[in-house]
Amino acid sequence: MAIDPVVVLAEELRARESALRQAVQRYELNHARENGEVVNTLLASIKSLYRDLAETRPTSAMGASEMVRLAAQRLPFSLSRHVNHLHEVADRLGEGRREHADLVWLRAMRAALKGGACGEQAMKAAPLLSLAIAGAARPVVVFRAVEEPLADDLAYLPH
């Protein structure tokens, strides 16, 4: 089974953000041109990764959990009471648990954010929640292999 593309992008994003923190520390110590160029390159690649994430639909509950976490990061401080709930939902999705109540709450949250009553910053989280809902609501197909009966087992079958 192929890994969810959102999970891959999120891991790459975390790695680049970590590299950016280190590059900024180096730049603060030594304002060398090379260090500044590294910071600028990392910023451009992070921007590109965020753009890719905003356009990529998750194919699993794990990918949906990454989208929910990104949406939680986008919420303004005035909506911080919802951030904990978003992280709890993301934790359950990350474990592969897709609960109906979570999907209902995510849909209600998306509708509230889209409405614009929560502010312009919060509206940026709505598309991420839409993608997360699409990924979490995908049906799960379970395939079980059927083994061929052994020749000895066939001898006992009535003819």
C-alpha positions, 0 to 999 in steps of 0.5 A: 500500500502506498503511503499517504502523500500528505504524510510524506509532505508533512514529514518533509515540511517538519524536516525543512522547518528544523533545518530552517531553525538551525540555519537561522541560528547560524545566521544570527551568529555569523551574518555571512552571505552564504548563511542568509542564502541558505535561510532564503532557500529553505524559506522558499522550499517551505512555502512550496511545501505548504502550497503542495499540502494545500492542494493535496488530498489525504488518502488515509486517516493518518493524512487527514490527521496531518491536515487537521494539525495544519488547520489548528496551526492556522487558527488565531489566538481568539479560537485557541479553545478549539485548538485542543479539540482539533489536536485530540481529533488529529490524535485519534485520526493518527491512530486510525480511529475515525469516529463519526462524532469527530467528522460531524464536529470537523464539518461544523467547524469548517462551516463556522470558519468558512462563514467568516465570522471567526475572522480572515485568519481562521478562513485560511484553515477552512480549506485544510479542514475540507481536505482533512474531512475528505481524507477521513471520510474515505471508505476503508477497504480491507482485503483478506487473502483466501488460501487454496485448500490443501490436497489432503483437505480436498479428499474429505469433501463429498463428491 
